[in-house]
Amino acid sequence: MAAVPNGLKCLLFCMGPKCLAVVAWVLEILGLASLVLGIVSAFQNDAVGLWSTEWFLIAIALFILGLWAWLVAYAAAKE
């Protein structure tokens, strides 16, 4: 990250590594909650707010966003 100018580092890591790590943790918890709702919805064979496929897709998206936030927090902490 030495090639990134100091003015752009604020745009990349504006929240700080600690805040980004908390955001990553919250996204992972929400992903687990939506995964559980998807399992319950599939078990009941009924819509629990959404159908099970939508809950699983939301869980995958939240896990990917959580991983991205954690990687950005890790990169910001190394700076």
PDB file of N, CA, C and O in Angstrom, chain B, residues numbered from 101:
ATOM      1  N   MET B 101       0.815  -1.201   0.000  1.00  0.00           N
ATOM      2  CA  MET B 101       0.000   0.000   0.000  1.00  0.00           C
ATOM      3  C   MET B 101       0.854   1.258   0.000  1.00  0.00           C
ATOM      4  O   MET B 101       0.328   2.360   0.158  1.00  0.00           O
ATOM      5  N   ALA B 102       2.144   1.114  -0.172  1.00  0.00           N
ATOM      6  CA  ALA B 102       3.015   2.281  -0.173  1.00  0.00           C
ATOM      7  C   ALA B 102       2.777   3.150  -1.401  1.00  0.00           C
ATOM      8  O   ALA B 102       3.082   4.342  -1.378  1.00  0.00           O
ATOM      9  N   ALA B 103       2.237   2.573  -2.475  1.00  0.00           N
ATOM     10  CA  ALA B 103       2.019   3.333  -3.697  1.00  0.00           C
ATOM     11  C   ALA B 103       0.759   4.191  -3.626  1.00  0.00           C
ATOM     12  O   ALA B 103       0.557   5.050  -4.484  1.00  0.00           O
ATOM     13  N   VAL B 104      -0.096   3.978  -2.620  1.00  0.00           N
ATOM     14  CA  VAL B 104      -1.330   4.751  -2.504  1.00  0.00           C
ATOM     15  C   VAL B 104      -1.012   6.092  -1.843  1.00  0.00           C
ATOM     16  O   VAL B 104      -0.433   6.110  -0.756  1.00  0.00           O
ATOM     17  N   PRO B 105      -1.374   7.213  -2.468  1.00  0.00           N
ATOM     18  CA  PRO B 105      -1.121   8.521  -1.856  1.00  0.00           C
ATOM     19  C   PRO B 105      -1.907   8.692  -0.552  1.00  0.00           C
ATOM     20  O   PRO B 105      -2.942   8.058  -0.347  1.00  0.00           O
ATOM     21  N   ASN B 106      -1.401   9.550   0.309  1.00  0.00           N
ATOM     22  CA  ASN B 106      -2.044   9.757   1.610  1.00  0.00           C
ATOM     23  C   ASN B 106      -3.457  10.307   1.484  1.00  0.00           C
ATOM     24  O   ASN B 106      -4.304  10.006   2.324  1.00  0.00           O
ATOM     25  N   GLY B 107      -3.733  11.100   0.463  1.00  0.00           N
ATOM     26  CA  GLY B 107      -5.075  11.645   0.271  1.00  0.00           C
ATOM     27  C   GLY B 107      -6.099  10.572  -0.056  1.00  0.00           C
ATOM     28  O   GLY B 107      -7.269  10.710   0.298  1.00  0.00           O
ATOM     29  N   LEU B 108      -5.682   9.511  -0.721  1.00  0.00           N
ATOM     30  CA  LEU B 108      -6.611   8.442  -1.083  1.00  0.00           C
ATOM     31  C   LEU B 108      -6.787   7.418   0.026  1.00  0.00           C
ATOM     32  O   LEU B 108      -7.775   6.684   0.025  1.00  0.00           O
ATOM     33  N   LYS B 109      -5.862   7.348   0.968  1.00  0.00           N
ATOM     34  CA  LYS B 109      -5.993   6.381   2.056  1.00  0.00           C
ATOM     35  C   LYS B 109      -7.227   6.669   2.895  1.00  0.00           C
ATOM     36  O   LYS B 109      -7.855   5.744   3.410  1.00  0.00           O
ATOM     37  N   CYS B 110      -7.581   7.949   3.037  1.00  0.00           N
ATOM     38  CA  CYS B 110      -8.790   8.300   3.788  1.00  0.00           C
ATOM     39  C   CYS B 110     -10.030   7.786   3.078  1.00  0.00           C
ATOM     40  O   CYS B 110     -10.985   7.367   3.733  1.00  0.00           O
ATOM     41  N   LEU B 111     -10.034   7.811   1.755  1.00  0.00           N
ATOM     42  CA  LEU B 111     -11.178   7.299   1.003  1.00  0.00           C
ATOM     43  C   LEU B 111     -11.276   5.774   1.113  1.00  0.00           C
ATOM     44  O   LEU B 111     -12.376   5.222   1.123  1.00  0.00           O
ATOM     45  N   LEU B 112     -10.141   5.103   1.194  1.00  0.00           N
ATOM     46  CA  LEU B 112     -10.150   3.648   1.279  1.00  0.00           C
ATOM     47  C   LEU B 112     -10.479   3.162   2.680  1.00  0.00           C
ATOM     48  O   LEU B 112     -11.240   2.208   2.841  1.00  0.00           O
ATOM     49  N   PHE B 113      -9.916   3.805   3.695  1.00  0.00           N
ATOM     50  CA  PHE B 113     -10.032   3.328   5.062  1.00  0.00           C
ATOM     51  C   PHE B 113     -10.623   4.412   5.968  1.00  0.00           C
ATOM     52  O   PHE B 113     -10.102   4.652   7.057  1.00  0.00           O
ATOM     53  N   CYS B 114     -11.682   5.056   5.541  1.00  0.00           N
ATOM     54  CA  CYS B 114     -12.173   6.231   6.267  1.00  0.00           C
ATOM     55  C   CYS B 114     -12.745   5.884   7.642  1.00  0.00           C
ATOM     56  O   CYS B 114     -12.691   6.723   8.542  1.00  0.00           O
ATOM     57  N   MET B 115     -13.282   4.698   7.837  1.00  0.00           N
ATOM     58  CA  MET B 115     -13.897   4.373   9.120  1.00  0.00           C
ATOM     59  C   MET B 115     -12.889   3.900  10.147  1.00  0.00           C
ATOM     60  O   MET B 115     -13.179   3.923  11.343  1.00  0.00           O
ATOM     61  N   GLY B 116     -11.749   3.484   9.729  1.00  0.00           N
ATOM     62  CA  GLY B 116     -10.756   2.971  10.653  1.00  0.00           C
ATOM     63  C   GLY B 116     -10.879   1.473  10.811  1.00  0.00           C
ATOM     64  O   GLY B 116     -11.956   0.909  10.614  1.00  0.00           O
ATOM     65  N   PRO B 117      -9.788   0.828  11.163  1.00  0.00           N
ATOM     66  CA  PRO B 117      -9.808  -0.635  11.216  1.00  0.00           C
ATOM     67  C   PRO B 117     -10.709  -1.204  12.295  1.00  0.00           C
ATOM     68  O   PRO B 117     -11.320  -2.253  12.094  1.00  0.00           O
ATOM     69  N   LYS B 118     -10.806  -0.531  13.444  1.00  0.00           N
ATOM     70  CA  LYS B 118     -11.641  -1.064  14.526  1.00  0.00           C
ATOM     71  C   LYS B 118     -13.123  -1.019  14.144  1.00  0.00           C
ATOM     72  O   LYS B 118     -13.861  -1.974  14.386  1.00  0.00           O
ATOM     73  N   CYS B 119     -13.547   0.079  13.554  1.00  0.00           N
ATOM     74  CA  CYS B 119     -14.943   0.211  13.131  1.00  0.00           C
ATOM     75  C   CYS B 119     -15.261  -0.785  12.012  1.00  0.00           C
ATOM     76  O   CYS B 119     -16.342  -1.374  11.996  1.00  0.00           O
ATOM     77  N   LEU B 120     -14.338  -0.971  11.090  1.00  0.00           N
ATOM     78  CA  LEU B 120     -14.554  -1.936  10.007  1.00  0.00           C
ATOM     79  C   LEU B 120     -14.614  -3.368  10.533  1.00  0.00           C
ATOM     80  O   LEU B 120     -15.365  -4.192  10.011  1.00  0.00           O
ATOM     81  N   ALA B 121     -13.827  -3.665  11.561  1.00  0.00           N
ATOM     82  CA  ALA B 121     -13.880  -4.999  12.150  1.00  0.00           C
ATOM     83  C   ALA B 121     -15.217  -5.235  12.827  1.00  0.00           C
ATOM     84  O   ALA B 121     -15.755  -6.340  12.754  1.00  0.00           O
ATOM     85  N   VAL B 122     -15.765  -4.226  13.483  1.00  0.00           N
ATOM     86  CA  VAL B 122     -17.085  -4.347  14.106  1.00  0.00           C
ATOM     87  C   VAL B 122     -18.160  -4.527  13.039  1.00  0.00           C
ATOM     88  O   VAL B 122     -19.077  -5.331  13.207  1.00  0.00           O
ATOM     89  N   VAL B 123     -18.050  -3.784  11.947  1.00  0.00           N
ATOM     90  CA  VAL B 123     -19.003  -3.923  10.840  1.00  0.00           C
ATOM     91  C   VAL B 123     -18.938  -5.334  10.262  1.00  0.00           C
ATOM     92  O   VAL B 123     -19.970  -5.930   9.954  1.00  0.00           O
ATOM     93  N   ALA B 124     -17.732  -5.867  10.116  1.00  0.00           N
ATOM     94  CA  ALA B 124     -17.572  -7.227   9.600  1.00  0.00           C
ATOM     95  C   ALA B 124     -18.218  -8.232  10.544  1.00  0.00           C
ATOM     96  O   ALA B 124     -18.882  -9.167  10.097  1.00  0.00           O
ATOM     97  N   TRP B 125     -18.029  -8.045  11.845  1.00  0.00           N
ATOM     98  CA  TRP B 125     -18.616  -8.960  12.833  1.00  0.00           C
ATOM     99  C   TRP B 125     -20.137  -8.902  12.780  1.00  0.00           C
ATOM    100  O   TRP B 125     -20.793  -9.941  12.835  1.00  0.00           O
ATOM    101  N   VAL B 126     -20.708  -7.705  12.673  1.00  0.00           N
ATOM    102  CA  VAL B 126     -22.168  -7.553  12.600  1.00  0.00           C
ATOM    103  C   VAL B 126     -22.715  -8.193  11.329  1.00  0.00           C
ATOM    104  O   VAL B 126     -23.754  -8.852  11.366  1.00  0.00           O
ATOM    105  N   LEU B 127     -22.026  -8.006  10.207  1.00  0.00           N
ATOM    106  CA  LEU B 127     -22.469  -8.618   8.953  1.00  0.00           C
ATOM    107  C   LEU B 127     -22.437 -10.139   9.030  1.00  0.00           C
ATOM    108  O   LEU B 127     -23.325 -10.806   8.500  1.00  0.00           O
ATOM    109  N   GLU B 128     -21.425 -10.688   9.680  1.00  0.00           N
ATOM    110  CA  GLU B 128     -21.354 -12.144   9.825  1.00  0.00           C
ATOM    111  C   GLU B 128     -22.477 -12.662  10.724  1.00  0.00           C
ATOM    112  O   GLU B 128     -23.047 -13.716  10.442  1.00  0.00           O
ATOM    113  N   ILE B 129     -22.806 -11.945  11.798  1.00  0.00           N
ATOM    114  CA  ILE B 129     -23.913 -12.342  12.671  1.00  0.00           C
ATOM    115  C   ILE B 129     -25.239 -12.270  11.913  1.00  0.00           C
ATOM    116  O   ILE B 129     -26.074 -13.166  12.036  1.00  0.00           O
ATOM    117  N   LEU B 130     -25.429 -11.220  11.140  1.00  0.00           N
ATOM    118  CA  LEU B 130     -26.649 -11.123  10.332  1.00  0.00           C
ATOM    119  C   LEU B 130     -26.712 -12.223   9.281  1.00  0.00           C
ATOM    120  O   LEU B 130     -27.789 -12.737   8.979  1.00  0.00           O
ATOM    121  N   GLY B 131     -25.564 -12.581   8.726  1.00  0.00           N
ATOM    122  CA  GLY B 131     -25.519 -13.686   7.772  1.00  0.00           C
ATOM    123  C   GLY B 131     -25.909 -14.998   8.420  1.00  0.00           C
ATOM    124  O   GLY B 131     -26.645 -15.788   7.829  1.00  0.00           O
ATOM    125  N   LEU B 132     -25.422 -15.241   9.634  1.00  0.00           N
ATOM    126  CA  LEU B 132     -25.810 -16.458  10.353  1.00  0.00           C
ATOM    127  C   LEU B 132     -27.300 -16.468  10.682  1.00  0.00           C
ATOM    128  O   LEU B 132     -27.955 -17.506  10.587  1.00  0.00           O
ATOM    129  N   ALA B 133     -27.832 -15.308  11.070  1.00  0.00           N
ATOM    130  CA  ALA B 133     -29.268 -15.223  11.379  1.00  0.00           C
ATOM    131  C   ALA B 133     -30.105 -15.504  10.134  1.00  0.00           C
ATOM    132  O   ALA B 133     -31.105 -16.219  10.212  1.00  0.00           O
ATOM    133  N   SER B 134     -29.712 -14.954   8.994  1.00  0.00           N
ATOM    134  CA  SER B 134     -30.478 -15.213   7.774  1.00  0.00           C
ATOM    135  C   SER B 134     -30.312 -16.658   7.313  1.00  0.00           C
ATOM    136  O   SER B 134     -31.228 -17.223   6.716  1.00  0.00           O
ATOM    137  N   LEU B 135     -29.151 -17.264   7.584  1.00  0.00           N
ATOM    138  CA  LEU B 135     -28.966 -18.678   7.267  1.00  0.00           C
ATOM    139  C   LEU B 135     -29.901 -19.549   8.112  1.00  0.00           C
ATOM    140  O   LEU B 135     -30.492 -20.504   7.608  1.00  0.00           O
ATOM    141  N   VAL B 136     -30.029 -19.218   9.383  1.00  0.00           N
ATOM    142  CA  VAL B 136     -30.941 -19.959  10.264  1.00  0.00           C
ATOM    143  C   VAL B 136     -32.385 -19.770   9.802  1.00  0.00           C
ATOM    144  O   VAL B 136     -33.156 -20.729   9.791  1.00  0.00           O
ATOM    145  N   LEU B 137     -32.759 -18.558   9.424  1.00  0.00           N
ATOM    146  CA  LEU B 137     -34.110 -18.331   8.915  1.00  0.00           C
ATOM    147  C   LEU B 137     -34.364 -19.100   7.625  1.00  0.00           C
ATOM    148  O   LEU B 137     -35.474 -19.582   7.399  1.00  0.00           O
ATOM    149  N   GLY B 138     -33.353 -19.217   6.784  1.00  0.00           N
ATOM    150  CA  GLY B 138     -33.493 -20.011   5.567  1.00  0.00           C
ATOM    151  C   GLY B 138     -33.680 -21.482   5.870  1.00  0.00           C
ATOM    152  O   GLY B 138     -34.474 -22.152   5.210  1.00  0.00           O
ATOM    153  N   ILE B 139     -32.955 -22.002   6.866  1.00  0.00           N
ATOM    154  CA  ILE B 139     -33.112 -23.403   7.251  1.00  0.00           C
ATOM    155  C   ILE B 139     -34.494 -23.649   7.838  1.00  0.00           C
ATOM    156  O   ILE B 139     -35.134 -24.657   7.537  1.00  0.00           O
ATOM    157  N   VAL B 140     -34.954 -22.724   8.678  1.00  0.00           N
ATOM    158  CA  VAL B 140     -36.292 -22.861   9.271  1.00  0.00           C
ATOM    159  C   VAL B 140     -37.359 -22.782   8.192  1.00  0.00           C
ATOM    160  O   VAL B 140     -38.324 -23.545   8.211  1.00  0.00           O
ATOM    161  N   SER B 141     -37.189 -21.867   7.256  1.00  0.00           N
ATOM    162  CA  SER B 141     -38.156 -21.722   6.166  1.00  0.00           C
ATOM    163  C   SER B 141     -38.185 -22.968   5.280  1.00  0.00           C
ATOM    164  O   SER B 141     -39.253 -23.382   4.831  1.00  0.00           O
ATOM    165  N   ALA B 142     -37.027 -23.562   5.027  1.00  0.00           N
ATOM    166  CA  ALA B 142     -36.982 -24.780   4.218  1.00  0.00           C
ATOM    167  C   ALA B 142     -37.575 -25.961   4.988  1.00  0.00           C
ATOM    168  O   ALA B 142     -38.237 -26.814   4.397  1.00  0.00           O
ATOM    169  N   PHE B 143     -37.346 -26.015   6.287  1.00  0.00           N
ATOM    170  CA  PHE B 143     -37.874 -27.111   7.103  1.00  0.00           C
ATOM    171  C   PHE B 143     -39.393 -27.057   7.176  1.00  0.00           C
ATOM    172  O   PHE B 143     -40.057 -28.091   7.110  1.00  0.00           O
ATOM    173  N   GLN B 144     -39.943 -25.857   7.310  1.00  0.00           N
ATOM    174  CA  GLN B 144     -41.392 -25.704   7.390  1.00  0.00           C
ATOM    175  C   GLN B 144     -42.058 -25.782   6.023  1.00  0.00           C
ATOM    176  O   GLN B 144     -43.274 -25.951   5.930  1.00  0.00           O
ATOM    177  N   ASN B 145     -41.261 -25.661   4.962  1.00  0.00           N
ATOM    178  CA  ASN B 145     -41.775 -25.621   3.594  1.00  0.00           C
ATOM    179  C   ASN B 145     -42.812 -24.511   3.433  1.00  0.00           C
ATOM    180  O   ASN B 145     -43.823 -24.662   2.747  1.00  0.00           O
ATOM    181  N   ASP B 146     -42.525 -23.413   4.083  1.00  0.00           N
ATOM    182  CA  ASP B 146     -43.400 -22.258   4.061  1.00  0.00           C
ATOM    183  C   ASP B 146     -42.529 -21.005   4.130  1.00  0.00           C
ATOM    184  O   ASP B 146     -41.381 -21.061   4.569  1.00  0.00           O
ATOM    185  N   ALA B 147     -43.074 -19.901   3.700  1.00  0.00           N
ATOM    186  CA  ALA B 147     -42.314 -18.659   3.705  1.00  0.00           C
ATOM    187  C   ALA B 147     -42.299 -18.066   5.111  1.00  0.00           C
ATOM    188  O   ALA B 147     -43.348 -17.821   5.707  1.00  0.00           O
ATOM    189  N   VAL B 148     -41.102 -17.843   5.623  1.00  0.00           N
ATOM    190  CA  VAL B 148     -40.917 -17.130   6.883  1.00  0.00           C
ATOM    191  C   VAL B 148     -40.415 -15.743   6.498  1.00  0.00           C
ATOM    192  O   VAL B 148     -39.215 -15.474   6.557  1.00  0.00           O
ATOM    193  N   GLY B 149     -41.317 -14.878   6.111  1.00  0.00           N
ATOM    194  CA  GLY B 149     -40.937 -13.580   5.577  1.00  0.00           C
ATOM    195  C   GLY B 149     -40.564 -13.691   4.108  1.00  0.00           C
ATOM    196  O   GLY B 149     -41.169 -13.039   3.257  1.00  0.00           O
ATOM    197  N   LEU B 150     -39.571 -14.514   3.812  1.00  0.00           N
ATOM    198  CA  LEU B 150     -39.151 -14.806   2.444  1.00  0.00           C
ATOM    199  C   LEU B 150     -39.050 -16.316   2.301  1.00  0.00           C
ATOM    200  O   LEU B 150     -39.086 -17.038   3.297  1.00  0.00           O
ATOM    201  N   TRP B 151     -38.926 -16.791   1.091  1.00  0.00           N
ATOM    202  CA  TRP B 151     -38.714 -18.217   0.879  1.00  0.00           C
ATOM    203  C   TRP B 151     -37.274 -18.578   1.223  1.00  0.00           C
ATOM    204  O   TRP B 151     -36.412 -17.707   1.342  1.00  0.00           O
ATOM    205  N   SER B 152     -37.033 -19.847   1.377  1.00  0.00           N
ATOM    206  CA  SER B 152     -35.718 -20.288   1.852  1.00  0.00           C
ATOM    207  C   SER B 152     -34.592 -19.919   0.883  1.00  0.00           C
ATOM    208  O   SER B 152     -33.479 -19.623   1.318  1.00  0.00           O
ATOM    209  N   THR B 153     -34.863 -19.933  -0.405  1.00  0.00           N
ATOM    210  CA  THR B 153     -33.835 -19.587  -1.383  1.00  0.00           C
ATOM    211  C   THR B 153     -33.378 -18.146  -1.217  1.00  0.00           C
ATOM    212  O   THR B 153     -32.184 -17.857  -1.295  1.00  0.00           O
ATOM    213  N   GLU B 154     -34.321 -17.243  -0.989  1.00  0.00           N
ATOM    214  CA  GLU B 154     -33.950 -15.847  -0.793  1.00  0.00           C
ATOM    215  C   GLU B 154     -33.136 -15.660   0.481  1.00  0.00           C
ATOM    216  O   GLU B 154     -32.187 -14.876   0.497  1.00  0.00           O
ATOM    217  N   TRP B 155     -33.498 -16.377   1.560  1.00  0.00           N
ATOM    218  CA  TRP B 155     -32.720 -16.273   2.806  1.00  0.00           C
ATOM    219  C   TRP B 155     -31.297 -16.778   2.603  1.00  0.00           C
ATOM    220  O   TRP B 155     -30.350 -16.195   3.130  1.00  0.00           O
ATOM    221  N   PHE B 156     -31.143 -17.860   1.839  1.00  0.00           N
ATOM    222  CA  PHE B 156     -29.802 -18.380   1.587  1.00  0.00           C
ATOM    223  C   PHE B 156     -28.981 -17.409   0.738  1.00  0.00           C
ATOM    224  O   PHE B 156     -27.786 -17.240   0.978  1.00  0.00           O
ATOM    225  N   LEU B 157     -29.608 -16.771  -0.249  1.00  0.00           N
ATOM    226  CA  LEU B 157     -28.897 -15.795  -1.072  1.00  0.00           C
ATOM    227  C   LEU B 157     -28.495 -14.570  -0.252  1.00  0.00           C
ATOM    228  O   LEU B 157     -27.407 -14.024  -0.439  1.00  0.00           O
ATOM    229  N   ILE B 158     -29.369 -14.139   0.654  1.00  0.00           N
ATOM    230  CA  ILE B 158     -29.032 -13.020   1.538  1.00  0.00           C
ATOM    231  C   ILE B 158     -27.877 -13.406   2.451  1.00  0.00           C
ATOM    232  O   ILE B 158     -26.985 -12.595   2.698  1.00  0.00           O
ATOM    233  N   ALA B 159     -27.885 -14.643   2.957  1.00  0.00           N
ATOM    234  CA  ALA B 159     -26.795 -15.107   3.823  1.00  0.00           C
ATOM    235  C   ALA B 159     -25.469 -15.115   3.068  1.00  0.00           C
ATOM    236  O   ALA B 159     -24.445 -14.705   3.613  1.00  0.00           O
ATOM    237  N   ILE B 160     -25.480 -15.574   1.831  1.00  0.00           N
ATOM    238  CA  ILE B 160     -24.250 -15.588   1.029  1.00  0.00           C
ATOM    239  C   ILE B 160     -23.748 -14.161   0.794  1.00  0.00           C
ATOM    240  O   ILE B 160     -22.553 -13.890   0.913  1.00  0.00           O
ATOM    241  N   ALA B 161     -24.665 -13.257   0.459  1.00  0.00           N
ATOM    242  CA  ALA B 161     -24.263 -11.866   0.223  1.00  0.00           C
ATOM    243  C   ALA B 161     -23.697 -11.231   1.487  1.00  0.00           C
ATOM    244  O   ALA B 161     -22.707 -10.502   1.422  1.00  0.00           O
ATOM    245  N   LEU B 162     -24.315 -11.500   2.638  1.00  0.00           N
ATOM    246  CA  LEU B 162     -23.814 -10.929   3.888  1.00  0.00           C
ATOM    247  C   LEU B 162     -22.461 -11.505   4.270  1.00  0.00           C
ATOM    248  O   LEU B 162     -21.610 -10.784   4.791  1.00  0.00           O
ATOM    249  N   PHE B 163     -22.245 -12.798   4.019  1.00  0.00           N
ATOM    250  CA  PHE B 163     -20.942 -13.393   4.305  1.00  0.00           C
ATOM    251  C   PHE B 163     -19.853 -12.779   3.416  1.00  0.00           C
ATOM    252  O   PHE B 163     -18.738 -12.535   3.877  1.00  0.00           O
ATOM    253  N   ILE B 164     -20.173 -12.535   2.163  1.00  0.00           N
ATOM    254  CA  ILE B 164     -19.197 -11.929   1.248  1.00  0.00           C
ATOM    255  C   ILE B 164     -18.894 -10.493   1.677  1.00  0.00           C
ATOM    256  O   ILE B 164     -17.734 -10.081   1.677  1.00  0.00           O
ATOM    257  N   LEU B 165     -19.922  -9.733   2.041  1.00  0.00           N
ATOM    258  CA  LEU B 165     -19.696  -8.363   2.501  1.00  0.00           C
ATOM    259  C   LEU B 165     -18.910  -8.336   3.805  1.00  0.00           C
ATOM    260  O   LEU B 165     -18.053  -7.473   3.997  1.00  0.00           O
ATOM    261  N   GLY B 166     -19.196  -9.278   4.703  1.00  0.00           N
ATOM    262  CA  GLY B 166     -18.450  -9.357   5.951  1.00  0.00           C
ATOM    263  C   GLY B 166     -16.993  -9.695   5.723  1.00  0.00           C
ATOM    264  O   GLY B 166     -16.110  -9.145   6.381  1.00  0.00           O
ATOM    265  N   LEU B 167     -16.740 -10.597   4.792  1.00  0.00           N
ATOM    266  CA  LEU B 167     -15.358 -10.944   4.462  1.00  0.00           C
ATOM    267  C   LEU B 167     -14.634  -9.749   3.853  1.00  0.00           C
ATOM    268  O   LEU B 167     -13.468  -9.506   4.163  1.00  0.00           O
ATOM    269  N   TRP B 168     -15.317  -9.004   2.989  1.00  0.00           N
ATOM    270  CA  TRP B 168     -14.716  -7.826   2.386  1.00  0.00           C
ATOM    271  C   TRP B 168     -14.387  -6.790   3.463  1.00  0.00           C
ATOM    272  O   TRP B 168     -13.297  -6.217   3.455  1.00  0.00           O
ATOM    273  N   ALA B 169     -15.319  -6.545   4.389  1.00  0.00           N
ATOM    274  CA  ALA B 169     -15.071  -5.561   5.449  1.00  0.00           C
ATOM    275  C   ALA B 169     -13.913  -6.006   6.335  1.00  0.00           C
ATOM    276  O   ALA B 169     -13.115  -5.177   6.773  1.00  0.00           O
ATOM    277  N   TRP B 170     -13.813  -7.314   6.604  1.00  0.00           N
ATOM    278  CA  TRP B 170     -12.710  -7.802   7.431  1.00  0.00           C
ATOM    279  C   TRP B 170     -11.377  -7.637   6.710  1.00  0.00           C
ATOM    280  O   TRP B 170     -10.385  -7.253   7.329  1.00  0.00           O
ATOM    281  N   LEU B 171     -11.343  -7.920   5.414  1.00  0.00           N
ATOM    282  CA  LEU B 171     -10.107  -7.755   4.652  1.00  0.00           C
ATOM    283  C   LEU B 171      -9.670  -6.300   4.586  1.00  0.00           C
ATOM    284  O   LEU B 171      -8.477  -6.006   4.666  1.00  0.00           O
ATOM    285  N   VAL B 172     -10.624  -5.389   4.441  1.00  0.00           N
ATOM    286  CA  VAL B 172     -10.290  -3.965   4.424  1.00  0.00           C
ATOM    287  C   VAL B 172      -9.792  -3.531   5.801  1.00  0.00           C
ATOM    288  O   VAL B 172      -8.853  -2.741   5.898  1.00  0.00           O
ATOM    289  N   ALA B 173     -10.413  -4.041   6.866  1.00  0.00           N
ATOM    290  CA  ALA B 173      -9.960  -3.711   8.218  1.00  0.00           C
ATOM    291  C   ALA B 173      -8.558  -4.250   8.444  1.00  0.00           C
ATOM    292  O   ALA B 173      -7.732  -3.580   9.064  1.00  0.00           O
ATOM    293  N   TYR B 174      -8.281  -5.432   7.960  1.00  0.00           N
ATOM    294  CA  TYR B 174      -6.947  -6.016   8.101  1.00  0.00           C
ATOM    295  C   TYR B 174      -5.902  -5.200   7.359  1.00  0.00           C
ATOM    296  O   TYR B 174      -4.816  -4.940   7.876  1.00  0.00           O
ATOM    297  N   ALA B 175      -6.248  -4.796   6.135  1.00  0.00           N
ATOM    298  CA  ALA B 175      -5.316  -3.987   5.344  1.00  0.00           C
ATOM    299  C   ALA B 175      -5.093  -2.619   5.981  1.00  0.00           C
ATOM    300  O   ALA B 175      -3.986  -2.083   5.944  1.00  0.00           O
ATOM    301  N   ALA B 176      -6.152  -2.056   6.567  1.00  0.00           N
ATOM    302  CA  ALA B 176      -6.024  -0.747   7.219  1.00  0.00           C
ATOM    303  C   ALA B 176      -5.205  -0.869   8.503  1.00  0.00           C
ATOM    304  O   ALA B 176      -4.473   0.056   8.854  1.00  0.00           O
ATOM    305  N   ALA B 177      -5.318  -1.986   9.202  1.00  0.00           N
ATOM    306  CA  ALA B 177      -4.566  -2.173  10.442  1.00  0.00           C
ATOM    307  C   ALA B 177      -3.074  -2.361  10.156  1.00  0.00           C
ATOM    308  O   ALA B 177      -2.234  -2.013  10.985  1.00  0.00           O
ATOM    309  N   LYS B 178      -2.749  -2.905   8.998  1.00  0.00           N
ATOM    310  CA  LYS B 178      -1.349  -3.093   8.642  1.00  0.00           C
ATOM    311  C   LYS B 178      -0.654  -1.780   8.325  1.00  0.00           C
ATOM    312  O   LYS B 178       0.573  -1.695   8.380  1.00  0.00           O
ATOM    313  N   GLU B 179      -1.431  -0.756   7.993  1.00  0.00           N
ATOM    314  CA  GLU B 179      -0.861   0.545   7.624  1.00  0.00           C
ATOM    315  C   GLU B 179      -0.278   1.239   8.819  1.00  0.00           C
ATOM    316  O   GLU B 179       0.246   2.346   8.696  1.00  0.00           O
TER     317      GLU B 179
END
